[in-house]
Amino acid sequence: MTSKALNMDYAALAPEIVLLAAAVLVLLGGSFLPRNRQIITRWFSLGALGVSAAAGLAGLAGMPEFIFSGSYALDTSTAVVRVLAPLATLVVILLGRHEFIGSVRESETYALLLLATLGTVVIGGATDLLVLVAGYLLASIPLYALIGLSRSGAAAEATLKTYLIGALFGVLLMAGVTLLTGLAATSSYQGMAEALSTAPVVAVAGGAVAVLIGLTFKAGAVPGHFWIPDASEAAGIAIAAFLTTVPKIGALVALGRLIEVMPGTVDVPLLVAILAVASMTVGNLAALAQNNVRRLLGWSTVSQVGYLLMPLAVITTSDGAALALLAYIGLYALTNLALFAVVACFPKRAELDDWPGVARAHPWLTGTLIVSALSLVGTPPTAVFIGKVAVFTVAWDGGMPWLVVVAAANSVLSLVYYLRLIRPAFRTPGPGSAPMDGSVPEAPRTVKATAAILGAAVLAAGVAVTGMWMATHA
């Protein structure tokens, strides 16, 4: 087979190559740089993430194509993942200034973040089951180390739980890949759809369920969600922002690609719809009982995956489902990072009872908290509002109005705990209860500025995207 037939276009993998090269260089550079010069690896990582995102953005102008014998897609979905994942990681590094700089594992942290981001991008672009497995492992293994960097008992427990769940769901994923590859006599998505349509239904269903359930670990959806609340609470704040945002970007796109090639003999969309209902309901009900801020946000991300699964349930019946998914992913990522940015500004305020006095002392950060929390509810004119409108619309048009009704009820339910997150900031701190503002260590000004900018971006994105939506649907 000729190189042209294989389409071995290495230049087309520039965003991925930049991330890989940067991870290796940061790891090597950190081994030789003295402790007081490790900050060089920070700036190098930020630059590499920016270059990778820019290269991914350039890919938006290209026509959809497949490279390396159809094992990797260069289309709009891949381009969105290539842009969102590095930019989200860039924001995470900015938020982790007080956590990363000067730590004994500073350069290693940046290398792990780069590798996990690379794995996320690979998952999003994979159109071959074997490449999907490689991306899954590359995105998962660095997470175990990142969670454990906090060096606490809780972090060790969360790391072990994440590892065990990741290993279990990874084995499930690989079992499904083995079964589907054996049935189709190929691991490529392009040749799989037709071959699976004539294969035994029970075997195809088993393989499809195993692969889809295996990917719920990366997406943070039920039943692969158990590690998220513990990891969100025990890991560093910036790492918690990363693991609740970046892995979802690639995993959800990968789920969409898989659902599209599954044969009609297996009702995969119904399974996805059930997982969506389970995720949003379990996440919301669990969040109601939380007093730890980061644990609450961890359960919140589980519920948000439920809404993100809605367009996947109708991706084969609704023309706008893929676009709605990409829009919601981008708007959710921005909003979730903004919310964690506010939490990063007050690293010692772990419980809701620790937040009295914040509104008076930090009105701009409180504004970001309010805008971000209400955005996740779906309140206009914030960013996620139009995302929910889009996924509700495609789910209704795709023949699942019952799913829209359940999602709307869950959105109302989520308002309760998001208001619980906002309300303590407006209380007056009492003596001996919540700590006064001056006694609580806070983050550097750069972190606060990042949080304020993200809050403004959530509001601006909501207004801009709402205007575009109304213009296109007038």
N, C-alpha and C positions, 0 to 999 in steps of 0.2 A: 504494500500500500504506500502510495507516495505521500510526501509531506503535505502536498496540497490537499489530498483527500483527507488526511488526518487533521488539517487546518491547525497546525501547531504554531499558533501566533503567540509567541511569548511576550511580545510588546503589549498585547491586549490585556495581559495580567499585571500591568504596571502597578495598580493599587495594592494588589496582594504582595507583589515582590517588594515594594517599599516597606510594608509592614513587617515582612519576614526579615529583610536586611536590617531594618532598624532594631528589631528585637535582638538579633545576634550582636550587632554593634554595641547596643546599650549594655548587654550582659558582659561582653568582653571589656568594654570601656570601664564599666563599674568595677571590674576586677583589678584594674591597674590604677585607677584614679584614687587619690587620697580621700579620706572621709569628708574633708572640707571642700572638695571639688566635685562631689557627686551631683551637685546641682546642674552640671553640664549635661548629664544624661537626661535630666528633666527637660531642659530646653530642646535637646535633640529629639526627644520623644514627641514633644509638642509639635515641633517642626515636621517630623515624619508623618504624624497623624494629619496635619494640615495638607501636606503634599499628597498623601494617599486619598483624602477626601476630594481634593481638587482634580486628581486624575480620574476618580470615579465620576465626578460631575461631568468631566469631558466626555465620558462614555454615554451620557444621556443623548448626545447628538447622533450616535451611531444607530444603524439599523439592527434589529434583533438577529442574532446569529448564534451558532454553537461552535465551540472550538474543542480541540483534542478529542476527536472522534465522537462528538456529541455529548461529552461528559460534563461540559461547563457551558452555561448560558450567558450570553452578553445581551441582556434586554433591560427593559425599564426597571423591573423588580431588582435585578442584580445591581443596577446603577444606584437605586435608592438605598440598598443595603450598604453599598460601597461608600456612600456619602454619610448616611446617618450613623453607622457604627463608629467610624473614626472620629467624627465630630462629637458624638456622645462621650467617647473615651477621653477626648481632649478636655471636655468640660469636667469630667471626673478628676482628671489630674489637677486642674485648676482648683477644684473644690478641696482636694486633698493636700493642700499646701502645708497645713499644720500637722498633718499625719505623716506625710512622706519625707519632707525635707529634714535632713539630719538623722533620719532613722538608720539603723544598722543594715536594713535591707532595702534601701532607697532604689538603687539601680535595678535590683531584682524585681521590685514591685512594678516598675515601668516595663520591664521585659515581659513579665507575666501578663500585664494589661495588653500589651501589643500582640502577644501570641493569642490571647483569648479573643481579641478583636479580629485577628486574622481568621481564627476558626469560625467566628460568626459570619464573616464575609463569605468564606468557602461554603458554609452550609446554605447560605442564601442563593449562591450561584450554581450549586451542584445539580446536575441533571443525570446523575449516575449514582446508584445506591452505594457503590464502594467509595466514591468521593464523598458522599454524604456521611458515611461512617468515619472517614478520616477527619472531616471537618468537625463532626460531633466530638471526637476524642480531643482534638486540638482546642476546641472551645471549652471543654469540660475540665480537663486536667489542671490548667492554670487556676481555675476557680477554687479548687481545694486548697492550694497554697495561699491564695489571696485571702481567703476567709481566715486561715490560721495565722496570718501575720500579726494579729492582735495579741497573740501570746497570752491569752487568758484561758481560764477553765471553760468558760462559756464558748469561746472561740474554738477550743479543741473539740468540744462536744458537737458544735455546729459543723465543723470540718468533717468529723467522723460520720455524722448523719448525712451530710451532702455526698461524701464519698460512697457510702453504702447505697444510698438511693441512686446515685449516678451510675454506679456499677451495675445495680440491678436493672435499671431501665436501659443501660447501654447493652447489656446482654440480651434483653428483650428486643431491642432495636436490631441487633445483629442477627438474632434468630429469625426475625421477620425478613430481613434482607436476604438471608440464606434461602428461606423458603420461596420468596418471590423470584429470586434469581434462578433458582432451580426450576420453578414452574414456567418462567418465561424464556429460559435458556439465554438470558442476557440481563445485565444489570443496568443497561441504558434505558432511560425513560422513553426515548423515541421508539424503541422496538418492543417495549414492555406492554403498552396498552392493548395492542391487537392480540398479542400472545396470551395475555391473561384472560381475555374475553372468552376463550375456549377451554381454559383450564378448569379443574374441579372447583366448584363454588366454595365449598367448605375450606379447602386449602388456601384459596385466594383470600378469603375472609380472615383466616388465621394470620396469614402473613401481613395483610393490610392493617389489621388491628394491632399487631405487635409493633410494626414500624411507627404507626401514628401514636400509640401510647408511649413508646420509647421517646419520641420527640417531645412529649409533654413535660419531660424533665427540663429541657432547655427553655421551653416556652413558659414554664411556671404554671401550667394548667393542671387541674385535677385529672388524673390521680398522682402526677409527678411533682406536686407542689409542696410536699411536707417540709422540705429543707429551707424554703424561702423565709418564713418568719424567724426561725432560729438564726439563720445566716444574717438576715437584716439587722437583728438585734446585737449579735455578738461580733460581727466584723466591724472594721472601721467604717465611718459614715460614708466616705467617698467610695469605698469598696461596695457598701450596701447599695449606693446609687448605681454603681456599675452593674451588679448582678441582677438588679430588678429592672434594668432597662436594656442593656446591650444584647444579652443572649436572646431575648424575645424577638429582636429585629430579624435575625437570620432564621430562627426556628419557625416563625409564623410564615415567612415566605417559603421555606422548605415544605411546610405542611401544605400550602396552597399548590405547589408544584406536584406533590404526590397525589393529592386528591384528584387533580385533573387527569392523571393517567390511570387511575383506578377504573376498572371496568364497571359497567352499569349493573352487572350481576350481583354486586355487593353494594349495599346501601351505606356507603361511607359518609355521605352528607348527614344522614340521620345520626350516626355516631358522633360526628363533630358537633352537631346541634346539642346533643345530650351532654357532651363534655363542656360546651359553652354554658349551658344552664347550671351544671354542677359547679363550675369554676366561679361564676359570678355570685351564685347563692352561698356557697361555702365560704368564699372570701368575705362577702359582706356580713354574714352572720358571725363569723369569727372575729372580724374587726370591731364589732359592736362591744365586745367584752374586753378589749385591750386598753391598758393604761400606759404601757410603754410606747413612746412615739414611733420608734423605728419598727417595732413589732406590728403596730397598727398599719404603718405604711407597707410593710411586707404583705400583710393580708389584703391590703388595698390593691396591690399589684396582681395578686391572684384573681381578684374580682375583675380587674380591668382586662385580663386575658380572656375572660368570658365574652366580653364585648368584641374583642379582637377576633375571636373565633367565629363570630356571626357571619361575616362575609365569606369565610371559608366554607361554611355550611351550604352556601348557595353559589359557590364559585363556578359550578358547572351549569347553572341555570340562569344566572344574572350577568349581563354583559359588564356592568359596572362594579362587580364585586372585587376584582383585583385592584382597581384604582381606589376603591373605598378602603380596602385593607391598607394599602400603602399610605394613604392620607392619614388614617387613624394612627398608624404606627409612628409616623413623624410627629404628629401633634401630641400623642401620648408621651413619647420620649422627651420632648421639650418640657411638657408639664411635670412629669415625674422628676426630672432632673432639677427643675425649679423648686419643687417641694423639698427634695432632699438638700438642696442648696441652703434653704432656710434652716433646716435642722443642723447642717454643718456649721452654721454661724453660731450655734449655741451647743457645743459638744458636751457640756456637762448637764444640760437640761434633758435628762433621759425620760422622765415621766411627764404626763400631762400636768400634774400638780406643780411641776417646776417652772411653768411658763407664765405665771402671773407677773405683770409689770412689763412684759415685752412690748406690748402695743404702745405704751406711753414712751418708752425709751427708744424704740426702733420702729417708727411708723412705716418707713419704706419697706422694711423686711416683713412687717405684718401685712402690708399690702400685697406683697408677693405670696405670703402664706394664704391669704384669702382668695386671691385670684387663682392660684394653683389648685387649691382644694375645691373651689366651686367649678373649676374647669373639669376636674375629674368626675364631678357629678354630672356635668353636661349643661352648665348654666350659660346662657348667652350673655355677652358676645365673646366668651373665652374660647380658647383653641379647641378643646375636645368637644365642645358643643356641636360644631359642624361635623366633626368626625362621627359622633353618635348619630346625627341626622343622616349621614351618608350610609352607615352600616345598617341603621334601622330601615332605610329606604330600600336598599338592595335585598335585605332579608325579606321584607314584605313582598317586593316584586318577584323574588325568587321562589315564592310559594310557601314561606314559613311565617305567616302572621302570628302564630302562637308564640314563636320565639321572640318576636318584637314585644309582645305583651309581657312576657316574663322579664325581658331585659328592662322594659320601662318600669316595672314594679321594683326591680332590683336597684335601678337608678334612684328611685325615691327612697328606698331603704338606705342606700349609701349616704344620703344627705345627713342622716342622723349622726354617724360617726365622724363625718367631715366637719360638722358643726361642733362636735366634741373636741376636735383638733384645734378649731379656731377660738372657741369661747374662752379657754383659760388665759390666753394672751391679754384679754381685756380686764381680767380681774386685778384687784389691788392685792399685792403680796401681804399676807398676814405675818405677824411676828412669830417666829419659830416654826412656821409651816413651809411655805415656798421661799427659797432664797432670794434675797434682794438682788437687783440687777448688778450692782457694783461688786458683789461677792462672787459672781459666777464668771469664770474665765470664758472669753469669747474668741472667735476666730479672727485672723488678720483682715485688714480692710479690703484686700483684694478678693477674699472669699465673699465678703458682704457685697462688694460691688458686683461680683458675678451673679449673686442671688438676685439683686435688684434688677440687673439687666435681663436675666432670665424671666423674671416676673413681668417686666414690660414686654418682653418678646411673646409671652403667652397671650397677653391681651392684644397685642398688635397682630399676631398671627390669627387670632380668632376673628378680628374685624376684617382683615385682608381676605382670609379664606372664605368667610361668610359672604363678603361682597362678590368674590369670584363665583361662588356657588349660585348666588341669586342671579348673577348676570347670565350664567350658562343655562339656568333653568327658568328664565323669564318667559 
